[in-house]
């Protein structure tokens, strides 16, 4: 009997969608945040150190993250080129 495959949006065995696949993350990693705003992680760190980047949050003692809403708000507030 086939098992439920939760790795895709809809199971190829039963057709049921997995709600976890449809949930947008609240927090992204530093690398993901840099990718979203088209910067290198080192440039994002430089901007953060100068207070010019979206606010970062500590996820653990050694890991930073960025709230996706903060990254989007920061992008929306950037002046047009």
Number of C-alpha atoms within 10 A of each C-alpha: 4 7 9 14 16 15 11 13 15 16 15 15 11 11 11 14 15 16 10 12 12 10 8 8 10 11 19 18 18 19 16 17 23 19 13 15 13 11 14 16 16 12 13 21 17 13 13 14 10 9 10 12 17 20 13 19 13 10 12 8 6 6 10 15 19 22 18 19 14 16 20 14 12 15 14 10 8 8 6 5 3
